[in-house]
């Protein structure tokens, strides 16, 4: 039972870290800056994946519409709504170029 509580607590901390966008922080406007602002903590500086999966070669995995939906709605442990609609479009285009 103790292990369940530890796993639950660590999962909550992980999710809090992945969604640690602060309202007071100045939000960048370019794809790379927005990625670093809202995605880097889970997906890594080089898109290699950390707590979240790698986000390399996204063009081979998703269409622009699918990736945009994923960013807006979230999937699995990744919460949606971390970026505005316009920011999500910017990051989608940037990721598809990587």
N, CA, C and O atoms as a Tinker XYZ file with bonds, in Angstrom:
   392  protein
     1  N      0.826000   -1.198000    0.000000    73     2
     2  CA     0.000000    0.000000    0.000000    64     1     3
     3  C      0.872000    1.264000    0.000000    63     2     4     5
     4  O      0.555000    2.262000   -0.647000    81     3
     5  N      1.958000    1.186000    0.734000    73     3     6
     6  CA     2.857000    2.333000    0.799000    64     5     7
     7  C      3.440000    2.646000   -0.578000    63     6     8     9
     8  O      3.608000    3.813000   -0.933000    81     7
     9  N      3.750000    1.598000   -1.356000    73     7    10
    10  CA     4.304000    1.801000   -2.696000    64     9    11
    11  C      3.308000    2.511000   -3.603000    63    10    12    13
    12  O      3.699000    3.356000   -4.409000    81    11
    13  N      2.043000    2.182000   -3.484000    73    11    14
    14  CA     1.014000    2.831000   -4.294000    64    13    15
    15  C      0.997000    4.326000   -4.019000    63    14    16    17
    16  O      0.920000    5.129000   -4.948000    81    15
    17  N      1.070000    4.704000   -2.750000    73    15    18
    18  CA     1.064000    6.124000   -2.385000    64    17    19
    19  C      2.313000    6.830000   -2.900000    63    18    20    21
    20  O      2.244000    7.978000   -3.338000    81    19
    21  N      3.434000    6.157000   -2.848000    73    19    22
    22  CA     4.677000    6.757000   -3.356000    64    21    23
    23  C      4.586000    6.967000   -4.861000    63    22    24    25
    24  O      4.942000    8.033000   -5.364000    81    23
    25  N      4.109000    5.950000   -5.587000    73    23    26
    26  CA     3.955000    6.071000   -7.037000    64    25    27
    27  C      2.968000    7.179000   -7.376000    63    26    28    29
    28  O      3.210000    7.965000   -8.292000    81    27
    29  N      1.871000    7.249000   -6.655000    73    27    30
    30  CA     0.881000    8.296000   -6.884000    64    29    31
    31  C      1.475000    9.681000   -6.633000    63    30    32    33
    32  O      1.270000   10.597000   -7.430000    81    31
    33  N      2.199000    9.835000   -5.548000    73    31    34
    34  CA     2.810000   11.128000   -5.230000    64    33    35
    35  C      3.830000   11.531000   -6.289000    63    34    36    37
    36  O      3.864000   12.687000   -6.711000    81    35
    37  N      4.656000   10.587000   -6.718000    73    35    38
    38  CA     5.654000   10.893000   -7.755000    64    37    39
    39  C      4.991000   11.236000   -9.083000    63    38    40    41
    40  O      5.460000   12.120000   -9.800000    81    39
    41  N      3.916000   10.551000   -9.412000    73    39    42
    42  CA     3.187000   10.858000  -10.649000    64    41    43
    43  C      2.615000   12.266000  -10.620000    63    42    44    45
    44  O      2.681000   12.988000  -11.615000    81    43
    45  N      2.056000   12.654000   -9.490000    73    43    46
    46  CA     1.505000   14.006000   -9.364000    64    45    47
    47  C      2.598000   15.058000   -9.476000    63    46    48    49
    48  O      2.395000   16.095000  -10.108000    81    47
    49  N      3.745000   14.805000   -8.876000    73    47    50
    50  CA     4.866000   15.737000   -8.988000    64    49    51
    51  C      5.339000   15.845000  -10.430000    63    50    52    53
    52  O      5.646000   16.937000  -10.908000    81    51
    53  N      5.395000   14.717000  -11.118000    73    51    54
    54  CA     5.804000   14.703000  -12.515000    64    53    55
    55  C      4.846000   15.522000  -13.363000    63    54    56    57
    56  O      5.279000   16.336000  -14.178000    81    55
    57  N      3.562000   15.315000  -13.179000    73    55    58
    58  CA     2.574000   16.075000  -13.943000    64    57    59
    59  C      2.656000   17.562000  -13.634000    63    58    60    61
    60  O      2.522000   18.391000  -14.533000    81    59
    61  N      2.872000   17.900000  -12.387000    73    59    62
    62  CA     2.996000   19.313000  -12.015000    64    61    63
    63  C      4.209000   19.934000  -12.702000    63    62    64    65
    64  O      4.155000   21.084000  -13.136000    81    63
    65  N      5.293000   19.185000  -12.799000    73    63    66
    66  CA     6.500000   19.688000  -13.462000    64    65    67
    67  C      6.301000   19.868000  -14.947000    63    66    68    69
    68  O      6.830000   20.816000  -15.528000    81    67
    69  N      5.550000   18.980000  -15.578000    73    67    70
    70  CA     5.306000   19.077000  -17.016000    64    69    71
    71  C      4.378000   20.232000  -17.351000    63    70    72    73
    72  O      4.421000   20.763000  -18.461000    81    71
    73  N      3.554000   20.619000  -16.415000    73    71    74
    74  CA     2.585000   21.678000  -16.658000    64    73    75
    75  C      2.955000   22.931000  -15.878000    63    74    76    77
    76  O      2.072000   23.653000  -15.414000    81    75
    77  N      4.242000   23.198000  -15.727000    73    75    78
    78  CA     4.674000   24.278000  -14.861000    64    77    79
    79  C      4.772000   25.624000  -15.567000    63    78    80    81
    80  O      5.665000   26.412000  -15.259000    81    79
    81  N      3.885000   25.899000  -16.494000    73    79    82
    82  CA     3.839000   27.217000  -17.118000    64    81    83
    83  C      3.270000   28.198000  -16.111000    63    82    84    85
    84  O      2.199000   27.971000  -15.549000    81    83
    85  N      3.980000   29.273000  -15.888000    73    83    86
    86  CA     3.481000   30.265000  -14.952000    64    85    87
    87  C      2.875000   31.421000  -15.721000    63    86    88    89
    88  O      3.377000   31.812000  -16.774000    81    87
    89  N      1.806000   31.957000  -15.193000    73    87    90
    90  CA     1.112000   33.057000  -15.859000    64    89    91
    91  C      1.990000   34.307000  -15.915000    63    90    92    93
    92  O      1.824000   35.142000  -16.804000    81    91
    93  N      2.924000   34.437000  -14.966000    73    91    94
    94  CA     3.759000   35.628000  -14.899000    64    93    95
    95  C      4.935000   35.590000  -15.872000    63    94    96    97
    96  O      5.499000   36.635000  -16.196000    81    95
    97  N      5.307000   34.414000  -16.336000    73    95    98
    98  CA     6.460000   34.299000  -17.223000    64    97    99
    99  C      6.112000   34.860000  -18.607000    63    98   100   101
   100  O      4.989000   34.713000  -19.089000    81    99
   101  N      7.094000   35.501000  -19.226000    73    99   102
   102  CA     6.894000   36.030000  -20.575000    64   101   103
   103  C      6.917000   34.866000  -21.543000    63   102   104   105
   104  O      7.881000   34.102000  -21.599000    81   103
   105  N      5.850000   34.743000  -22.299000    73   103   106
   106  CA     5.722000   33.628000  -23.234000    64   105   107
   107  C      6.367000   33.998000  -24.561000    63   106   108   109
   108  O      6.080000   35.062000  -25.109000    81   107
   109  N      7.236000   33.134000  -25.088000    73   107   110
   110  CA     7.831000   33.386000  -26.398000    64   109   111
   111  C      6.791000   33.253000  -27.499000    63   110   112   113
   112  O      5.686000   32.765000  -27.262000    81   111
   113  N      7.142000   33.684000  -28.695000    73   111   114
   114  CA     6.199000   33.638000  -29.812000    64   113   115
   115  C      6.626000   32.667000  -30.907000    63   114   116   117
   116  O      5.818000   32.325000  -31.770000    81   115
   117  N      7.892000   32.212000  -30.890000    73   115   118
   118  CA     8.367000   31.305000  -31.934000    64   117   119
   119  C      8.208000   29.852000  -31.485000    63   118   120   121
   120  O      8.073000   29.574000  -30.293000    81   119
   121  N      8.224000   28.931000  -32.447000    73   119   122
   122  CA     8.010000   27.521000  -32.164000    64   121   123
   123  C      9.025000   26.942000  -31.197000    63   122   124   125
   124  O      8.653000   26.247000  -30.251000    81   123
   125  N     10.300000   27.218000  -31.421000    73   123   126
   126  CA    11.339000   26.681000  -30.546000    64   125   127
   127  C     11.198000   27.247000  -29.136000    63   126   128   129
   128  O     11.317000   26.513000  -28.154000    81   127
   129  N     10.947000   28.539000  -29.038000    73   127   130
   130  CA    10.787000   29.163000  -27.728000    64   129   131
   131  C      9.574000   28.622000  -26.978000    63   130   132   133
   132  O      9.639000   28.377000  -25.773000    81   131
   133  N      8.473000   28.439000  -27.696000    73   131   134
   134  CA     7.272000   27.884000  -27.074000    64   133   135
   135  C      7.494000   26.440000  -26.643000    63   134   136   137
   136  O      7.015000   26.028000  -25.587000    81   135
   137  N      8.221000   25.664000  -27.456000    73   135   138
   138  CA     8.567000   24.298000  -27.076000    64   137   139
   139  C      9.365000   24.314000  -25.779000    63   138   140   141
   140  O      9.065000   23.561000  -24.852000    81   139
   141  N     10.380000   25.169000  -25.713000    73   139   142
   142  CA    11.205000   25.255000  -24.505000    64   141   143
   143  C     10.382000   25.703000  -23.312000    63   142   144   145
   144  O     10.616000   25.253000  -22.191000    81   143
   145  N      9.428000   26.581000  -23.541000    73   143   146
   146  CA     8.589000   27.118000  -22.472000    64   145   147
   147  C      7.610000   26.083000  -21.923000    63   146   148   149
   148  O      7.429000   25.982000  -20.709000    81   147
   149  N      6.975000   25.313000  -22.811000    73   147   150
   150  CA     5.905000   24.449000  -22.347000    64   149   151
   151  C      6.112000   22.956000  -22.502000    63   150   152   153
   152  O      5.340000   22.177000  -21.942000    81   151
   153  N      7.132000   22.524000  -23.245000    73   151   154
   154  CA     7.254000   21.099000  -23.585000    64   153   155
   155  C      8.580000   20.476000  -23.135000    63   154   156   157
   156  O      8.649000   19.276000  -22.867000    81   155
   157  N      9.617000   21.290000  -23.057000    73   155   158
   158  CA    10.969000   20.815000  -22.805000    64   157   159
   159  C     11.086000   19.982000  -21.537000    63   158   160   161
   160  O     11.809000   18.985000  -21.527000    81   159
   161  N     10.401000   20.361000  -20.479000    73   159   162
   162  CA    10.567000   19.658000  -19.201000    64   161   163
   163  C     10.161000   18.190000  -19.294000    63   162   164   165
   164  O     10.671000   17.370000  -18.531000    81   163
   165  N      9.272000   17.844000  -20.194000    73   163   166
   166  CA     8.848000   16.447000  -20.347000    64   165   167
   167  C      9.429000   15.771000  -21.588000    63   166   168   169
   168  O      9.636000   14.557000  -21.592000    81   167
   169  N      9.693000   16.547000  -22.637000    73   167   170
   170  CA    10.126000   15.947000  -23.897000    64   169   171
   171  C     11.592000   16.184000  -24.225000    63   170   172   173
   172  O     12.069000   15.721000  -25.261000    81   171
   173  N     12.313000   16.889000  -23.373000    73   171   174
   174  CA    13.752000   17.043000  -23.513000    64   173   175
   175  C     14.193000   18.169000  -24.424000    63   174   176   177
   176  O     13.485000   18.568000  -25.348000    81   175
   177  N     15.381000   18.669000  -24.138000    73   175   178
   178  CA    15.935000   19.792000  -24.890000    64   177   179
   179  C     16.177000   19.439000  -26.353000    63   178   180   181
   180  O     16.030000   20.286000  -27.235000    81   179
   181  N     16.548000   18.192000  -26.605000    73   179   182
   182  CA    16.833000   17.752000  -27.976000    64   181   183
   183  C     15.729000   16.863000  -28.525000    63   182   184   185
   184  O     15.967000   16.043000  -29.412000    81   183
   185  N     14.513000   17.026000  -27.995000    73   183   186
   186  CA    13.330000   16.273000  -28.428000    64   185   187
   187  C     13.449000   14.778000  -28.125000    63   186   188   189
   188  O     12.675000   13.972000  -28.642000    81   187
   189  N     14.424000   14.412000  -27.283000    73   187   190
   190  CA    14.738000   13.012000  -27.051000    64   189   191
   191  C     13.805000   12.305000  -26.078000    63   190   192   193
   192  O     13.849000   11.081000  -25.958000    81   191
   193  N     12.972000   13.054000  -25.392000    73   191   194
   194  CA    12.066000   12.463000  -24.414000    64   193   195
   195  C     12.720000   12.385000  -23.050000    63   194   196   197
   196  O     13.897000   12.047000  -22.928000    81   195
   197  N     11.956000   12.696000  -22.042000    73   195   198
   198  CA    12.388000   12.558000  -20.645000    64   197   199
   199  C     11.261000   11.829000  -19.932000    63   198   200   201
   200  O     11.161000   10.604000  -20.005000    81   199
   201  N     10.419000   12.578000  -19.247000    73   199   202
   202  CA     9.231000   11.986000  -18.620000    64   201   203
   203  C      8.210000   11.619000  -19.688000    63   202   204   205
   204  O      7.434000   10.678000  -19.524000    81   203
   205  N      8.219000   12.373000  -20.782000    73   203   206
   206  CA     7.345000   12.103000  -21.912000    64   205   207
   207  C      8.130000   11.435000  -23.029000    63   206   208   209
   208  O      9.354000   11.340000  -22.949000    81   207
   209  N      7.455000   10.977000  -24.054000    73   207   210
   210  CA     8.146000   10.294000  -25.157000    64   209   211
   211  C      8.939000   11.261000  -26.028000    63   210   212   213
   212  O      8.724000   12.472000  -25.972000    81   211
   213  N      9.856000   10.726000  -26.835000    73   211   214
   214  CA    10.568000   11.582000  -27.787000    64   213   215
   215  C      9.591000   12.176000  -28.788000    63   214   216   217
   216  O      8.571000   11.569000  -29.111000    81   215
   217  N      9.911000   13.361000  -29.271000    73   215   218
   218  CA     9.061000   14.024000  -30.255000    64   217   219
   219  C      9.867000   14.330000  -31.520000    63   218   220   221
   220  O      9.743000   15.399000  -32.118000    81   219
   221  N     10.682000   13.371000  -31.900000    73   219   222
   222  CA    11.467000   13.491000  -33.131000    64   221   223
   223  C     10.687000   12.876000  -34.283000    63   222   224   225
   224  O      9.841000   12.005000  -34.076000    81   223
   225  N     10.973000   13.329000  -35.488000    73   223   226
   226  CA    10.386000   12.777000  -36.714000    64   225   227
   227  C      8.847000   12.760000  -36.659000    63   226   228   229
   228  O      8.215000   11.785000  -37.067000    81   227
   229  N      8.273000   13.826000  -36.161000    73   227   230
   230  CA     6.816000   13.886000  -35.997000    64   229   231
   231  C      6.088000   13.885000  -37.335000    63   230   232   233
   232  O      4.948000   13.427000  -37.420000    81   231
   233  N      6.738000   14.395000  -38.383000    73   231   234
   234  CA     6.102000   14.433000  -39.707000    64   233   235
   235  C      5.791000   13.030000  -40.223000    63   234   236   237
   236  O      4.822000   12.833000  -40.955000    81   235
   237  N      6.618000   12.056000  -39.837000    73   235   238
   238  CA     6.398000   10.674000  -40.256000    64   237   239
   239  C      5.302000    9.993000  -39.432000    63   238   240   241
   240  O      4.767000    8.958000  -39.829000    81   239
   241  N      4.979000   10.582000  -38.292000    73   239   242
   242  CA     4.017000    9.956000  -37.377000    64   241   243
   243  C      2.622000   10.572000  -37.449000    63   242   244   245
   244  O      1.620000    9.876000  -37.282000    81   243
   245  N      2.563000   11.889000  -37.702000    73   243   246
   246  CA     1.297000   12.612000  -37.614000    64   245   247
   247  C      1.134000   13.596000  -38.764000    63   246   248   249
   248  O      2.111000   14.120000  -39.298000    81   247
   249  N     -0.104000   13.833000  -39.131000    73   247   250
   250  CA    -0.400000   14.944000  -40.036000    64   249   251
   251  C     -0.408000   16.215000  -39.189000    63   250   252   253
   252  O     -0.396000   16.148000  -37.960000    81   251
   253  N     -0.427000   17.352000  -39.840000    73   251   254
   254  CA    -0.477000   18.620000  -39.102000    64   253   255
   255  C     -1.732000   18.686000  -38.234000    63   254   256   257
   256  O     -1.671000   19.139000  -37.091000    81   255
   257  N     -2.858000   18.242000  -38.762000    73   255   258
   258  CA    -4.124000   18.278000  -38.016000    64   257   259
   259  C     -4.077000   17.345000  -36.814000    63   258   260   261
   260  O     -4.552000   17.711000  -35.739000    81   259
   261  N     -3.516000   16.150000  -36.970000    73   259   262
   262  CA    -3.422000   15.190000  -35.867000    64   261   263
   263  C     -2.529000   15.716000  -34.747000    63   262   264   265
   264  O     -2.865000   15.605000  -33.567000    81   263
   265  N     -1.392000   16.287000  -35.128000    73   263   266
   266  CA    -0.468000   16.809000  -34.122000    64   265   267
   267  C     -1.073000   18.004000  -33.399000    63   266   268   269
   268  O     -0.918000   18.135000  -32.184000    81   267
   269  N     -1.753000   18.866000  -34.122000    73   267   270
   270  CA    -2.406000   20.017000  -33.506000    64   269   271
   271  C     -3.477000   19.553000  -32.515000    63   270   272   273
   272  O     -3.584000   20.109000  -31.422000    81   271
   273  N     -4.254000   18.563000  -32.876000    73   271   274
   274  CA    -5.274000   18.005000  -31.985000    64   273   275
   275  C     -4.625000   17.421000  -30.734000    63   274   276   277
   276  O     -5.126000   17.613000  -29.625000    81   275
   277  N     -3.513000   16.711000  -30.908000    73   275   278
   278  CA    -2.801000   16.124000  -29.782000    64   277   279
   279  C     -2.326000   17.213000  -28.818000    63   278   280   281
   280  O     -2.463000   17.070000  -27.602000    81   279
   281  N     -1.770000   18.293000  -29.356000    73   279   282
   282  CA    -1.299000   19.385000  -28.502000    64   281   283
   283  C     -2.456000   20.076000  -27.784000    63   282   284   285
   284  O     -2.339000   20.434000  -26.612000    81   283
   285  N     -3.547000   20.259000  -28.474000    73   283   286
   286  CA    -4.686000   20.957000  -27.868000    64   285   287
   287  C     -5.441000   20.098000  -26.866000    63   286   288   289
   288  O     -5.851000   20.587000  -25.813000    81   287
   289  N     -5.629000   18.810000  -27.188000    73   287   290
   290  CA    -6.455000   17.943000  -26.350000    64   289   291
   291  C     -5.661000   17.122000  -25.351000    63   290   292   293
   292  O     -6.211000   16.669000  -24.347000    81   291
   293  N     -4.371000   16.923000  -25.613000    73   291   294
   294  CA    -3.574000   16.058000  -24.763000    64   293   295
   295  C     -3.806000   14.601000  -25.123000    63   294   296   297
   296  O     -4.700000   14.272000  -25.903000    81   295
   297  N     -2.987000   13.734000  -24.543000    73   295   298
   298  CA    -3.123000   12.294000  -24.764000    64   297   299
   299  C     -2.389000   11.584000  -23.633000    63   298   300   301
   300  O     -1.323000   12.027000  -23.206000    81   299
   301  N     -2.952000   10.494000  -23.152000    73   299   302
   302  CA    -2.315000    9.759000  -22.066000    64   301   303
   303  C     -2.079000   10.664000  -20.875000    63   302   304   305
   304  O     -3.007000   11.307000  -20.386000    81   303
   305  N     -0.834000   10.719000  -20.402000    73   303   306
   306  CA    -0.498000   11.557000  -19.250000    64   305   307
   307  C     -0.211000   13.001000  -19.640000    63   306   308   309
   308  O     -0.045000   13.854000  -18.768000    81   307
   309  N     -0.151000   13.288000  -20.948000    73   307   310
   310  CA     0.106000   14.660000  -21.382000    64   309   311
   311  C     -1.199000   15.448000  -21.355000    63   310   312   313
   312  O     -2.157000   15.108000  -22.048000    81   311
   313  N     -1.225000   16.501000  -20.550000    73   311   314
   314  CA    -2.447000   17.307000  -20.503000    64   313   315
   315  C     -2.577000   18.194000  -21.729000    63   314   316   317
   316  O     -1.573000   18.630000  -22.292000    81   315
   317  N     -3.779000   18.457000  -22.136000    73   315   318
   318  CA    -4.038000   19.395000  -23.214000    64   317   319
   319  C     -4.139000   20.802000  -22.658000    63   318   320   321
   320  O     -4.174000   20.998000  -21.443000    81   319
   321  N     -4.184000   21.764000  -23.533000    73   319   322
   322  CA    -4.402000   23.138000  -23.113000    64   321   323
   323  C     -3.211000   23.830000  -22.488000    63   322   324   325
   324  O     -3.370000   24.881000  -21.867000    81   323
   325  N     -2.013000   23.266000  -22.636000    73   323   326
   326  CA    -0.830000   23.934000  -22.084000    64   325   327
   327  C     -0.450000   25.161000  -22.905000    63   326   328   329
   328  O      0.197000   26.084000  -22.411000    81   327
   329  N     -0.866000   25.151000  -24.163000    73   327   330
   330  CA    -0.601000   26.262000  -25.076000    64   329   331
   331  C     -1.928000   26.790000  -25.591000    63   330   332   333
   332  O     -2.924000   26.067000  -25.634000    81   331
   333  N     -1.932000   28.054000  -25.982000    73   331   334
   334  CA    -3.123000   28.596000  -26.626000    64   333   335
   335  C     -3.248000   27.943000  -28.008000    63   334   336   337
   336  O     -2.315000   27.291000  -28.477000    81   335
   337  N     -4.379000   28.117000  -28.641000    73   335   338
   338  CA    -4.600000   27.558000  -29.984000    64   337   339
   339  C     -3.531000   28.062000  -30.952000    63   338   340   341
   340  O     -2.968000   27.280000  -31.718000    81   339
   341  N     -3.254000   29.346000  -30.919000    73   339   342
   342  CA    -2.260000   29.932000  -31.822000    64   341   343
   343  C     -0.860000   29.412000  -31.505000    63   342   344   345
   344  O     -0.089000   29.117000  -32.418000    81   343
   345  N     -0.528000   29.299000  -30.222000    73   343   346
   346  CA     0.777000   28.757000  -29.827000    64   345   347
   347  C      0.907000   27.298000  -30.273000    63   346   348   349
   348  O      1.963000   26.888000  -30.754000    81   347
   349  N     -0.155000   26.524000  -30.116000    73   347   350
   350  CA    -0.140000   25.120000  -30.526000    64   349   351
   351  C      0.104000   25.002000  -32.029000    63   350   352   353
   352  O      0.823000   24.105000  -32.470000    81   351
   353  N     -0.487000   25.899000  -32.816000    73   351   354
   354  CA    -0.252000   25.900000  -34.274000    64   353   355
   355  C      1.221000   26.180000  -34.573000    63   354   356   357
   356  O      1.818000   25.543000  -35.440000    81   355
   357  N      1.792000   27.123000  -33.858000    73   355   358
   358  CA     3.193000   27.490000  -34.054000    64   357   359
   359  C      4.109000   26.322000  -33.705000    63   358   360   361
   360  O      5.035000   26.016000  -34.457000    81   359
   361  N      3.862000   25.670000  -32.577000    73   359   362
   362  CA     4.687000   24.535000  -32.156000    64   361   363
   363  C      4.491000   23.359000  -33.108000    63   362   364   365
   364  O      5.448000   22.651000  -33.420000    81   363
   365  N      3.277000   23.146000  -33.566000    73   363   366
   366  CA     3.004000   22.058000  -34.510000    64   365   367
   367  C      3.848000   22.224000  -35.765000    63   366   368   369
   368  O      4.501000   21.277000  -36.204000    81   367
   369  N      3.839000   23.411000  -36.339000    73   367   370
   370  CA     4.615000   23.669000  -37.550000    64   369   371
   371  C      6.112000   23.473000  -37.290000    63   370   372   373
   372  O      6.828000   22.916000  -38.123000    81   371
   373  N      6.572000   23.935000  -36.128000    73   371   374
   374  CA     7.990000   23.796000  -35.768000    64   373   375
   375  C      8.367000   22.322000  -35.616000    63   374   376   377
   376  O      9.391000   21.889000  -36.144000    81   375
   377  N      7.545000   21.546000  -34.897000    73   375   378
   378  CA     7.831000   20.131000  -34.684000    64   377   379
   379  C      7.843000   19.349000  -36.003000    63   378   380   381
   380  O      8.657000   18.442000  -36.179000    81   379
   381  N      6.955000   19.693000  -36.915000    73   379   382
   382  CA     6.896000   18.991000  -38.187000    64   381   383
   383  C      8.124000   19.262000  -39.056000    63   382   384   385
   384  O      8.410000   18.500000  -39.979000    81   383
   385  N      8.840000   20.329000  -38.769000    73   383   386
   386  CA    10.076000   20.651000  -39.498000    64   385   387
   387  C     11.292000   19.956000  -38.910000    63   386   388   389
   388  O     12.339000   19.907000  -39.555000    81   387
   389  N     11.180000   19.423000  -37.715000    73   387   390
   390  CA    12.304000   18.773000  -37.027000    64   389   391
   391  C     12.473000   17.347000  -37.465000    63   390   392
   392  O     13.372000   16.656000  -36.985000    81   391
